[in-house]
Amino acid sequence: MKSGFIIPGGSTTEIVAFASEAERAGWDGVFYYDDIYIDGKSEMSAAWPIMAAMAVTTKRVSIGSFLTAVGRRRPWELARESVTVDWLSGGRLILPTGLGWAGDGAYTKAGMPAERKTRAEMLDEGLEILDGLWSGRAFRYAGKHNQLKTMKFVPGPVQRPRIPIWVVGAWGRPKSMGRALKYDGLIPVIMKKDGSHKDATPSDIREIHD
């Protein structure tokens, strides 16, 4: 079993220092939140520069965001950023992804599409584009929300066949679980009938695993 630690906050320099401290303490993974703006939270740092700094100040620990809302980013820019951090870390990047929190200021204050179905569509398209651009082969894409003329991204990631993608899977929602099964890791969310979440129990995890 491997254990990861989500850094809850702090100044930019403190967050980077916490990553090194977590590595010295024996943690296997260190993660930081990828949010734009949260009401009532005055001090925040951008996740991808933070992860680049973590990459060059640690040697062993896996690093990642928790989590990257692929749908609110331009996937081709995220492809370049993630490959760069993967190289800086020597192949230690993990990409946890999901629809994103609709309460983030990117949705509530900057006009990003917040409707769940749209965020799911944009996540699916973004993941397909990431996988295609990471391949190192000529790639083009025509989707509902993204259109991409042929490009070939070099270099590809250090990790092959790709940077590990972990996807939120909402237990009880077949489409959500099916998305997670396409990729490399599952971040389980237990959905109640009213659409709210509850904490996963050991029996929930065993059922999901089966």
VOKEDO-870186 format. One record per residue (C-alpha): residue number from 1; residue in three letters; x, y, z. Coordinates in Angstrom, 1 decimal. Layout:
N
    nr   rest       px       py       pz
   NUM    ala        X        Y        Z
...
***
This chain:
210
    nr   rest       px       py       pz
     1    met      0.0      0.0      0.0
     2    lys      1.2      3.5     -0.8
     3    ser      0.1      6.7      1.0
     4    gly     -0.3     10.2     -0.4
     5    phe     -0.6     13.5      1.4
     6    ile     -2.7     16.5      0.2
     7    ile     -1.1     19.8      1.3
     8    pro     -3.9     21.9      2.7
     9    gly     -2.5     25.3      2.1
    10    gly      0.2     27.8      3.1
    11    ser      2.3     30.3      1.3
    12    thr      3.8     29.4     -2.0
    13    thr      7.2     28.7     -0.5
    14    glu      5.7     26.8      2.4
    15    ile      3.8     24.5      0.1
    16    val      6.9     23.6     -1.9
    17    ala      8.8     23.0      1.4
    18    phe      6.0     20.8      2.7
    19    ala      6.5     18.5     -0.4
    20    ser     10.2     17.9      0.6
    21    glu      9.2     17.4      4.2
    22    ala      6.5     14.8      3.2
    23    glu      9.1     13.0      1.2
    24    arg     11.5     12.9      4.1
    25    ala      8.7     11.6      6.3
    26    gly      8.1      8.7      4.0
    27    trp      5.0      9.6      2.1
    28    asp      4.7      8.2     -1.4
    29    gly      2.7     10.9     -3.0
    30    val      2.3     14.7     -2.5
    31    phe     -0.7     16.6     -4.0
    32    tyr     -1.9     20.2     -4.1
    33    tyr     -5.3     21.6     -4.9
    34    asp     -5.9     23.0     -8.4
    35    asp     -8.5     25.7     -7.9
    36    ile     -8.8     29.2     -9.2
    37    tyr    -10.8     31.1     -6.6
    38    ile    -12.7     30.0     -3.4
    39    asp    -14.8     32.5     -1.5
    40    gly    -13.3     33.1      2.0
    41    lys     -9.9     31.7      1.1
    42    ser     -7.6     34.6      0.6
    43    glu     -4.3     32.9      0.0
    44    met     -4.0     30.4     -2.9
    45    ser     -1.3     29.3     -5.3
    46    ala     -1.4     28.0     -8.9
    47    ala     -1.1     24.2     -8.9
    48    trp      1.1     23.7    -12.0
    49    pro      3.9     26.1    -11.1
    50    ile      3.8     24.6     -7.6
    51    met      4.2     21.1     -9.0
    52    ala      7.1     22.2    -11.2
    53    ala      8.8     23.5     -8.1
    54    met      8.0     20.3     -6.2
    55    ala      9.5     18.3     -9.1
    56    val     12.9     19.9     -8.9
    57    thr     13.1     20.0     -5.1
    58    thr     12.2     16.3     -4.5
    59    lys     13.7     13.1     -5.8
    60    arg     11.3     10.1     -5.0
    61    val      7.8     11.2     -4.1
    62    ser      5.0     11.2     -6.8
    63    ile      3.4     14.6     -7.4
    64    gly      0.1     15.7     -8.7
    65    ser     -2.9     18.0     -8.4
    66    phe     -6.0     17.1     -6.5
    67    leu     -7.6     17.5     -8.8
    68    thr     -7.3     19.0    -12.3
    69    ala    -10.6     19.9    -13.9
    70    val     -9.5     19.2    -17.4
    71    gly    -12.7     20.8    -18.8
    72    arg    -11.9     24.3    -17.7
    73    arg     -8.5     24.2    -19.3
    74    arg     -7.3     24.2    -22.9
    75    pro     -6.3     20.6    -23.3
    76    trp     -3.3     21.3    -25.6
    77    glu     -1.8     23.7    -23.1
    78    leu     -2.4     21.2    -20.3
    79    ala     -0.7     18.6    -22.4
    80    arg      2.5     20.7    -22.7
    81    glu      2.4     21.7    -19.0
    82    ser      2.0     18.1    -17.8
    83    val      4.8     16.7    -20.1
    84    thr      7.1     19.5    -18.8
    85    val      6.4     18.6    -15.2
    86    asp      6.8     14.9    -16.0
    87    trp     10.3     15.6    -17.4
    88    leu     11.2     17.9    -14.5
    89    ser     10.3     15.2    -12.0
    90    gly     11.9     12.3    -13.9
    91    gly      8.6     10.6    -14.5
    92    arg      6.8     11.1    -11.2
    93    leu      3.7     13.0    -12.2
    94    ile      0.2     11.7    -11.7
    95    leu     -2.8     13.5    -13.2
    96    pro     -5.9     13.1    -10.9
    97    thr     -8.9     14.5    -12.9
    98    gly    -12.7     15.0    -12.6
    99    leu    -15.5     17.4    -13.5
   100    gly    -14.2     20.0    -11.1
   101    trp    -16.0     21.7     -8.3
   102    ala    -18.8     23.9     -9.7
   103    gly    -18.3     26.3     -6.7
   104    asp    -14.8     27.3     -8.0
   105    gly    -14.6     30.9     -9.1
   106    ala    -13.7     29.7    -12.6
   107    tyr    -17.4     28.7    -12.9
   108    thr    -19.2     31.1    -10.5
   109    lys    -17.3     34.3    -11.4
   110    ala    -15.6     33.8    -14.7
   111    gly    -18.4     32.3    -16.8
   112    met    -17.2     28.8    -17.4
   113    pro    -19.9     26.3    -18.2
   114    ala    -21.0     24.9    -14.9
   115    glu    -23.8     22.5    -15.9
   116    arg    -22.8     18.9    -15.0
   117    lys    -23.4     17.4    -18.4
   118    thr    -21.3     20.0    -20.2
   119    arg    -18.5     19.6    -17.7
   120    ala    -18.6     15.8    -18.3
   121    glu    -18.4     16.3    -22.0
   122    met    -15.5     18.6    -21.8
   123    leu    -13.7     16.3    -19.4
   124    asp    -14.1     13.4    -21.9
   125    glu    -12.9     15.4    -24.8
   126    gly    -10.0     16.8    -22.8
   127    leu     -8.8     13.4    -21.7
   128    glu     -8.9     12.1    -25.3
   129    ile     -6.9     15.1    -26.5
   130    leu     -4.3     14.7    -23.7
   131    asp     -3.9     11.0    -24.6
   132    gly     -3.5     11.8    -28.3
   133    leu     -1.0     14.6    -27.9
   134    trp      1.1     12.6    -25.3
   135    ser      1.5      9.8    -27.9
   136    gly      4.1     11.7    -29.8
   137    arg      2.3     10.9    -33.1
   138    ala      0.5     13.3    -35.4
   139    phe     -2.9     14.0    -33.8
   140    arg     -6.1     15.9    -34.7
   141    tyr     -9.4     16.1    -33.0
   142    ala    -13.0     17.3    -33.8
   143    gly    -15.3     17.3    -30.9
   144    lys    -18.4     19.2    -29.7
   145    his    -16.3     21.6    -27.5
   146    asn    -12.8     21.3    -28.9
   147    gln    -11.4     21.3    -32.5
   148    leu     -7.7     20.6    -33.1
   149    lys     -5.9     20.6    -36.4
   150    thr     -3.0     18.1    -36.8
   151    met     -0.2     18.6    -34.4
   152    lys      2.6     16.5    -33.2
   153    phe      3.9     17.1    -29.7
   154    val      7.6     16.3    -28.9
   155    pro      8.8     15.2    -26.5
   156    gly      6.2     12.9    -25.1
   157    pro      6.1     12.1    -21.4
   158    val      8.8     10.2    -19.6
   159    gln      6.2      7.7    -18.5
   160    arg      4.9      5.3    -21.0
   161    pro      2.4      4.6    -22.4
   162    arg      1.3      7.9    -20.7
   163    ile      1.3      9.9    -17.5
   164    pro     -1.1      8.0    -15.2
   165    ile     -4.6      9.5    -15.2
   166    trp     -6.7      9.0    -12.2
   167    val    -10.4      9.8    -12.7
   168    val    -13.2     10.5    -10.3
   169    gly    -15.8      7.7    -10.5
   170    ala    -19.2      8.3     -8.9
   171    trp    -20.4      4.9     -7.6
   172    gly    -24.0      4.4     -8.7
   173    arg    -23.4      6.3    -12.0
   174    pro    -22.5      3.9    -14.7
   175    lys    -21.2      6.6    -17.1
   176    ser    -18.9      8.1    -14.5
   177    met    -17.5      4.7    -13.5
   178    gly    -17.1      3.8    -17.2
   179    arg    -15.0      6.9    -17.7
   180    ala    -12.7      5.9    -14.8
   181    leu    -12.3      2.4    -16.2
   182    lys    -10.8      3.8    -19.5
   183    tyr     -7.8      5.2    -17.6
   184    asp     -5.3      4.3    -14.9
   185    gly     -6.8      5.0    -11.5
   186    leu    -10.1      5.5     -9.7
   187    ile    -10.9      8.3     -7.2
   188    pro    -14.1      6.8     -5.7
   189    val    -17.1      9.1     -4.8
   190    ile    -20.1      7.5     -3.2
   191    met    -23.3      9.1     -4.5
   192    lys    -26.5      9.1     -2.4
   193    lys    -29.9      9.1     -4.1
   194    asp    -30.3     12.8     -3.7
   195    gly    -27.1     13.4     -5.6
   196    ser    -25.0     14.4     -2.5
   197    his    -21.8     12.5     -1.5
   198    lys    -21.0     10.4      1.5
   199    asp    -17.8      9.0      2.9
   200    ala    -16.7      5.6      1.5
   201    thr    -16.8      2.7      4.0
   202    pro    -14.5     -0.3      3.6
   203    ser    -17.5     -2.3      2.3
   204    asp    -18.1      0.4     -0.3
   205    ile    -14.5      0.1     -1.5
   206    arg    -14.7     -3.7     -1.7
   207    glu    -17.9     -3.4     -3.8
   208    ile    -16.3     -0.9     -6.1
   209    his    -13.2     -3.0     -6.5
   210    asp    -15.2     -6.1     -7.3
***
